[in-house]
């Protein structure tokens, strides 16, 4: 009977710890600004993992908004988002309001393990984004930083295209 409070306290602490680590429960906060004349963008990360800032160049290859019947079409390169192990930058193609292609321009490459994680997680992140047709993705377990950068760069590219 003396152990019951200890077990209860341990259970509550364990559940709280799991909920704090859940990537879907966490919020990513980033403020992004882009200078239209130069295409240079700055992203400031104020997520729970710390604060940081990155500057990248996002170039829009094509930003064509067709008539309302066909929707948004074009290709844009998102901002380069610095995560702890390198930059994540994506090039996105949208045709008739549908994301049709996502190509990783940059992935984390600080060391061999970073490259391995990025290369393994990128196809899963691409699949999630194409299925969701947005940057609202769950991410990949074990690739938290890459998932965060992928989400931010994807959203940046979609914003440049005016994709909703």
C-alpha positions in Angstrom: 0.0 0.0 0.0 3.0 2.3 0.6 4.0 1.9 -3.0 0.7 3.1 -4.5 1.5 6.8 -4.4 5.0 6.2 -5.9 3.6 4.1 -8.7 0.8 6.7 -9.4 3.3 9.5 -9.4 5.6 7.6 -11.8 2.7 6.8 -14.1 1.6 10.5 -14.3 5.2 11.6 -14.9 5.6 9.0 -17.7 2.4 10.0 -19.4 3.3 13.6 -19.2 6.8 12.9 -20.7 5.3 11.0 -23.6 2.8 13.7 -24.3 5.5 16.3 -24.4 7.5 14.3 -26.9 4.6 13.6 -29.3 5.5 15.5 -32.5 1.8 15.9 -33.4 1.1 17.5 -30.1 4.0 19.9 -30.4 3.8 23.2 -32.2 6.3 24.5 -34.6 6.6 28.2 -34.6 8.5 29.9 -37.3 8.4 33.4 -38.7 9.4 33.7 -42.3 10.1 36.8 -44.3 11.1 37.1 -47.9 12.4 40.1 -49.8 10.6 39.9 -53.2 13.2 41.8 -55.1 16.1 39.4 -54.1 14.3 36.2 -53.2 16.3 36.1 -50.0 14.3 34.8 -47.0 14.9 34.7 -43.3 13.3 32.2 -41.0 13.4 32.5 -37.2 12.7 29.3 -35.3 11.1 29.7 -31.8 10.0 26.1 -31.4 10.2 24.2 -28.1 13.6 22.8 -29.1 15.3 26.2 -28.9 15.8 29.3 -30.9 17.7 29.7 -34.1 17.7 31.6 -37.3 18.5 30.8 -40.9 18.8 32.7 -44.0 18.2 31.1 -47.4 17.4 31.9 -50.9 14.1 30.8 -52.2 13.8 31.0 -56.0 10.5 30.7 -57.8 10.9 29.0 -61.1 7.4 29.5 -62.2 4.5 31.0 -60.4 1.5 30.8 -62.7 -2.0 31.2 -61.4 -4.4 30.0 -64.0 -8.1 30.7 -64.2 -10.2 29.7 -61.3 -11.3 26.5 -63.0 -7.8 25.1 -63.2 -6.3 26.5 -60.0 -2.7 27.2 -59.0 0.1 25.7 -61.1 3.8 26.2 -61.0 7.1 25.3 -59.4 8.8 27.0 -56.4 11.8 26.5 -54.3 11.2 26.9 -50.6 13.5 28.7 -48.1 16.5 26.8 -46.9 15.7 25.9 -43.3 18.6 25.3 -41.0 18.1 22.4 -38.5 20.8 21.1 -36.1 22.5 18.9 -38.7 22.3 21.0 -41.9 19.8 22.7 -44.2 16.6 21.4 -45.6 15.3 22.9 -48.8 12.6 21.7 -51.2 11.5 22.4 -54.7 7.7 21.8 -55.2 5.6 21.5 -58.3 1.9 22.2 -58.2 -0.5 21.5 -61.1 -4.1 22.5 -61.0 -4.1 22.9 -57.2 -2.5 19.5 -56.7 1.1 18.9 -55.4 2.5 16.7 -58.0 6.3 16.6 -57.2 8.6 17.4 -54.3 12.3 17.3 -54.8 14.8 17.8 -52.0 17.4 20.4 -53.0 19.2 20.2 -49.7 19.1 17.7 -46.8 21.1 17.6 -43.6 24.6 16.5 -44.3 26.7 17.4 -41.2 28.0 13.8 -40.7 27.4 10.3 -41.9 24.6 9.6 -39.5 22.8 12.8 -40.5 23.0 11.9 -44.2 21.7 8.4 -43.4 18.7 9.7 -41.4 17.9 12.3 -44.0 18.1 9.9 -46.9 15.9 7.3 -45.1 13.3 9.8 -44.0 12.9 11.9 -47.1 10.9 9.4 -49.1 8.5 9.0 -46.2 8.1 12.7 -45.7 7.5 13.2 -49.4 4.8 10.5 -49.3 3.1 12.1 -46.3 3.1 15.5 -48.0 1.8 14.2 -51.3 -0.9 12.3 -49.5 -1.9 15.3 -47.3 -1.6 17.7 -50.2 -0.2 20.2 -47.7 2.7 20.8 -45.3 0.6 19.4 -42.5 2.6 16.2 -42.0 3.2 14.0 -39.0 6.9 13.7 -39.6 9.2 10.7 -39.2 10.2 9.2 -35.8 13.9 9.4 -35.4 14.2 12.3 -37.9 12.6 15.1 -35.9 14.9 17.9 -37.1 14.7 16.8 -40.8 10.9 16.5 -40.4 10.7 20.0 -39.0 12.8 21.5 -41.8 10.9 19.6 -44.4 7.6 21.0 -43.2 8.9 24.5 -43.0 10.5 24.5 -46.5 7.5 22.9 -48.0 5.2 25.5 -46.5 7.5 28.2 -47.7 7.4 26.9 -51.3 3.6 26.5 -51.2 3.2 30.1 -49.9 5.3 31.4 -52.8 2.9 29.7 -55.2 -0.2 30.9 -53.4 -1.3 27.4 -52.8 -3.9 26.9 -50.1 
